[in-house]
Amino acid sequence: MNQIIDIKKFDGQSENLEKSAYKSIIYCFSGSLSCVDGQNNVEITKNQLLIIPKNVAVSLSGNKFTATQVTIKDATIQTDKIAKIDDLDGNPIAFCVNEICKYIDQLKPQDEIILNALGGLMSGYVTANLGKSGVNGLSEEIKRTLTKNVGNCDFKIDEYLKSLPLNTDYLKKLFKKQTGFTPHEYLTKLRFDKAKIMLSGTDRFNYTIKQVAYQCGYQDALYFSRLFKKKFSYSPKDYTHRFDKKVKKKVVGSLVENDV
C-alpha cells in the first residue's frame, strides 16, 4: 500500500491533469495555487496541499507557485473528493515529499523499500490532518474504536495504535493535543464512566464487583478496584453504598418538604 509511482513538479505554469487510476497529493511550496475540477475551485498557498482522488481531471493555475504532485498506488488516504489540508507542525509532509523526490529521481532497487516507507509515512500524516474540524479525522477514528472496546478485556490499545499509519509516540501527542487526553487516559475515562453508571444505577446491587470490572474491560477485579479507589478515593463497593445513602437522604428530604 501507499506505493509511490510518480512525481511531477510545477513551476508557475498552468497545467491540465488527466484522470488517473490513482490518488495523488499536490503540495504547494511557494506562491498560491488554484485547482478546478469542473465544479469546484480550491485554492492553496505555501505549506498547504490538495488531495486529488481517483478518476478526477483538474486544471491548475496560480501566482508564482512551485508545487509537487506525488502519485500513490493503493493509497490509504480516505477521500472521494478534492480535499485541502494544512501541513502539520514542523511540516513533516513537506519533508516526505522532498525525500521522495530525492529517491525517485535516481531510483535504485534498494531504494524502493525506503520509497514505500516514505509513502506510508506521508499518507499517515495526511490522514492525521484530513477532515480536521476541531478534532481531526484520525482522532475521531481512535475515539470510535476506544468507545467500541470499553468492555473488551482482550483489547490491546498499544497493538491497535501501532496498526495506525503514524508513529505511535507522535500519534499519542497528536491525540492529546486534539482531545486533552492520551488514548490510554481516554479509554480509562470511558471505562470508569461506565463503571460509575453501573455502580449507581437502579441495578447497582445486582452486580458483583467482578462483573462490573469485566464489563468495563478489566479481567482482574482487584486491579480494577485499586484503580477505581485511586481515582475516586472510594472503593467500588463504598461508592455504591455512598450513592445509596445520598438517594435515601434526598428521598427523605423530599417527603419532609411535602409533608408526606
ROVO-367786 format. One line per 3 residues: number of its first residue (from 1); their letters; for each residue x negated, y negated, z negated of C-alpha. Coordinates in pm, 1 decimal. Layout:
BEGIN
NUM> A> X Y Z  ...
END
This chain:
BEGIN
1> MNQ> 0.0 0.0 0.0  -95.0 -368.1 43.5  -341.7 -286.1 319.6
4> IID> -489.6 -598.1 480.2  -474.5 -553.3 856.6  -534.6 -903.4 995.7
7> IKK> -613.4 -1265.5 914.7  -561.7 -1581.2 1116.7  -692.0 -1929.3 1039.6
10> FDG> -512.0 -2251.9 1129.6  -678.3 -2590.9 1157.9  -420.5 -2860.7 1219.4
13> QSE> -277.3 -2711.9 1539.3  90.6 -2628.4 1582.4  150.0 -2255.6 1616.3
16> NLE> 436.6 -2025.3 1713.2  414.4 -1694.6 1529.4  589.9 -1398.8 1686.5
19> KSA> 795.4 -1148.6 1489.1  581.6 -891.3 1313.2  649.1 -547.7 1169.3
22> YKS> 453.4 -654.4 860.6  483.7 -917.5 590.3  227.4 -1191.4 560.5
25> IIY> 135.1 -1487.5 344.8  20.4 -1825.5 471.2  -196.9 -2012.5 221.2
28> CFS> -243.1 -2390.1 260.1  -592.2 -2503.5 161.0  -551.8 -2871.8 254.6
31> GSL> -304.0 -3117.8 402.8  62.1 -3028.9 445.3  227.3 -2759.3 649.9
34> SCV> 582.6 -2719.9 776.9  731.4 -2379.9 864.7  1052.8 -2344.6 1067.1
37> DGQ> 1230.0 -2013.8 1131.9  1520.0 -2150.0 1341.1  1743.1 -2223.3 1041.4
40> NNV> 1522.6 -2340.7 757.9  1235.2 -2584.1 730.7  998.6 -2513.9 440.6
43> EIT> 703.1 -2739.5 360.7  394.0 -2656.9 156.2  87.0 -2853.6 52.8
46> KNQ> -254.1 -2768.2 -93.1  -259.5 -2455.3 -314.0  89.5 -2352.7 -211.1
49> LLI> 179.6 -2058.3 8.3  455.7 -1913.8 219.5  565.9 -1552.2 225.9
52> IPK> 677.0 -1453.8 574.5  895.4 -1139.2 576.2  905.2 -874.0 846.6
55> NVA> 1065.9 -947.8 1183.3  1083.4 -1325.2 1136.1  942.8 -1561.1 1400.9
58> VSL> 827.2 -1900.8 1274.3  679.3 -2225.8 1404.6  404.6 -2403.7 1213.1
61> SGN> 316.0 -2771.2 1229.6  174.6 -3024.1 989.1  -58.1 -3305.0 898.8
64> KFT> -433.8 -3243.7 878.2  -379.0 -2897.1 737.8  -603.6 -2595.5 705.1
67> ATQ> -439.4 -2264.3 625.3  -495.3 -1890.9 647.2  -244.4 -1620.2 728.7
70> VTI> -303.4 -1274.9 577.6  -100.4 -988.7 726.6  -25.6 -699.4 490.1
73> KDA> 84.5 -345.1 572.8  319.1 -176.8 321.5  332.0 -491.4 109.4
76> TIQ> 486.5 -457.3 -237.1  595.2 -823.1 -229.6  973.8 -816.9 -262.0
79> TDK> 1143.5 -1078.0 -46.5  1353.3 -1066.1 270.2  1339.5 -1439.1 346.4
82> IAK> 1073.8 -1705.7 372.9  963.8 -1795.5 21.3  748.4 -2081.2 -103.9
85> IDD> 543.9 -2047.9 -422.9  259.9 -2224.9 -603.2  -68.9 -2055.5 -675.0
88> LDG> -123.1 -1953.3 -1038.6  -350.7 -2133.7 -1284.9  -708.4 -2117.5 -1161.7
91> NPI> -590.7 -2046.1 -803.5  -652.0 -1668.7 -807.5  -454.9 -1619.5 -482.6
94> AFC> -686.3 -1863.2 -303.3  -981.5 -1664.7 -437.4  -834.9 -1341.2 -298.9
97> VNE> -769.2 -1496.8 42.9  -1124.0 -1632.2 64.6  -1273.6 -1298.0 -36.4
100> ICK> -1055.8 -1115.7 217.4  -1183.3 -1349.6 489.6  -1544.9 -1266.7 398.6
103> YID> -1493.8 -891.9 420.9  -1266.6 -873.1 723.0  -1494.4 -1087.3 942.8
106> QLK> -1769.8 -822.5 930.1  -1579.5 -513.8 819.3  -1786.0 -208.6 726.5
109> PQD> -1633.9 131.8 643.8  -1725.8 99.8 275.5  -1560.5 -244.1 261.6
112> EII> -1212.0 -103.9 324.1  -1183.0 6.3 -39.0  -1266.8 -345.2 -159.7
115> LNA> -1037.5 -499.9 100.2  -742.4 -284.7 -6.7  -812.7 -363.1 -372.0
118> LGG> -806.9 -733.8 -288.3  -478.7 -680.8 -103.5  -324.7 -517.5 -408.7
121> LMS> -457.4 -787.0 -640.9  -334.4 -1069.1 -418.0  10.4 -908.6 -380.5
124> GYV> 26.7 -871.6 -756.8  -45.0 -1240.0 -810.9  215.2 -1335.0 -550.3
127> TAN> 473.4 -1107.3 -713.3  397.5 -1261.2 -1053.4  499.7 -1604.9 -929.5
130> LGK> 774.8 -1506.5 -685.5  1121.5 -1636.6 -764.8  991.3 -1846.1 -1052.6
133> SGV> 1273.6 -2027.4 -1232.2  1173.8 -2084.7 -1592.5  1076.7 -1719.4 -1626.0
136> NGL> 904.4 -1560.4 -1328.0  1035.5 -1261.0 -1141.7  783.5 -1014.2 -1282.8
139> SEE> 859.0 -1121.6 -1639.4  1228.5 -1064.1 -1572.4  1147.9 -716.8 -1440.3
142> IKR> 948.3 -638.0 -1756.2  1230.5 -766.9 -1977.2  1482.3 -545.3 -1797.3
145> TLT> 1258.7 -239.9 -1832.9  1192.1 -302.8 -2202.9  1562.6 -355.0 -2270.9
148> KNV> 1643.7 -31.8 -2090.9  1392.9 158.9 -2307.3  1479.8 20.7 -2651.0
151> GNC> 1599.6 363.9 -2767.6  1347.5 570.5 -2572.1  1097.2 725.5 -2813.7
154> DFK> 891.9 858.2 -2522.1  848.7 518.8 -2354.4  480.2 423.1 -2336.6
157> IDE> 461.9 49.2 -2294.9  90.0 40.3 -2214.8  129.4 300.4 -1940.3
160> YLK> 419.7 101.4 -1796.1  221.1 -223.7 -1795.7  -73.2 -52.4 -1624.8
163> SLP> 161.2 60.4 -1346.2  240.3 -302.4 -1254.7  47.3 -488.9 -982.3
166> LNT> -154.9 -713.7 -1213.5  -443.0 -687.0 -1456.4  -284.0 -581.2 -1787.8
169> DYL> -453.1 -847.5 -2002.4  -360.0 -1119.9 -1757.0  -5.8 -983.8 -1741.7
172> KKL> 32.2 -996.6 -2121.3  -83.1 -1359.6 -2126.7  149.8 -1448.6 -1840.1
175> FKK> 448.0 -1280.3 -2008.5  379.8 -1458.0 -2339.0  344.2 -1791.6 -2161.5
178> QTG> 685.4 -1741.3 -1999.5  875.9 -1584.6 -2292.2  691.1 -1673.5 -2611.9
181> FTP> 627.3 -1303.1 -2685.1  379.1 -1041.8 -2573.8  550.8 -739.2 -2412.8
184> HEY> 487.4 -538.4 -2732.5  636.2 -813.7 -2950.0  937.5 -842.2 -2721.0
187> LTK> 1009.8 -467.6 -2735.2  970.3 -467.4 -3114.5  1212.4 -759.6 -3141.7
190> LRF> 1469.5 -577.8 -2927.1  1436.5 -264.4 -3138.0  1469.2 -445.5 -3469.4
193> DKA> 1767.3 -643.4 -3340.8  1936.4 -312.7 -3260.6  1836.4 -171.3 -3599.6
196> KIM> 1990.1 -468.6 -3782.6  2315.1 -422.0 -3591.1  2326.1 -52.2 -3682.0
199> LSG> 2242.5 -123.7 -4047.2  2505.6 -395.4 -4084.1  2783.0 -273.1 -3853.7
202> TDR> 3111.3 -108.2 -3954.2  2946.4 236.5 -3925.2  2639.5 140.1 -4128.2
205> FNY> 2689.2 411.5 -4391.9  2737.1 682.2 -4127.3  2373.6 662.4 -4011.9
208> TIK> 2070.8 809.8 -4181.5  1751.8 604.0 -4164.6  1606.7 876.4 -3942.5
211> QVA> 1897.1 837.0 -3697.4  1857.8 457.9 -3690.3  1483.9 490.6 -3631.7
214> YQC> 1530.0 740.1 -3348.9  1798.0 534.1 -3172.5  1566.9 234.0 -3193.2
217> GYQ> 1274.8 411.7 -3030.1  1084.8 540.4 -3335.8  1030.4 912.8 -3389.7
220> DAL> 871.4 856.4 -3732.0  1134.3 723.4 -3975.5  872.0 642.9 -4239.7
223> YFS> 671.7 433.7 -3992.8  991.2 257.2 -3883.6  1081.1 181.6 -4246.6
226> RLF> 736.0 37.6 -4317.1  755.2 -189.0 -4010.9  1108.4 -297.8 -4099.4
229> KKK> 1015.8 -384.6 -4458.9  705.1 -571.1 -4346.3  916.5 -784.6 -4114.5
232> FSY> 1225.4 -846.1 -4328.8  1096.6 -785.9 -4685.4  1367.5 -521.7 -4735.6
235> SPK> 1368.0 -153.4 -4657.3  1636.5 -43.5 -4407.8  1839.4 110.2 -4692.5
238> DYT> 1814.2 -205.5 -4906.3  1909.0 -415.4 -4603.1  2232.5 -216.0 -4562.5
241> HRF> 2329.4 -247.2 -4929.4  2232.7 -615.2 -4938.8  2457.3 -679.7 -4638.5
244> DKK> 2738.6 -480.8 -4803.3  2716.4 -698.3 -5114.9  2738.9 -1013.3 -4903.2
247> VKK> 3051.1 -879.8 -4731.2  3217.4 -793.4 -5063.9  3131.0 -1135.6 -5207.6
250> KVV> 3278.9 -1307.8 -4903.1  3598.1 -1099.0 -4922.5  3644.1 -1168.1 -5292.6
253> GSL> 3586.0 -1539.3 -5236.5  3847.7 -1542.2 -4961.8  4102.4 -1362.6 -5185.8
256> VEN> 4048.8 -1609.6 -5470.1  4074.0 -1905.9 -5236.5  4408.2 -1782.3 -5106.6
259> DV> 4539.6 -1665.4 -5449.8  4589.4 -1311.3 -5327.2
END
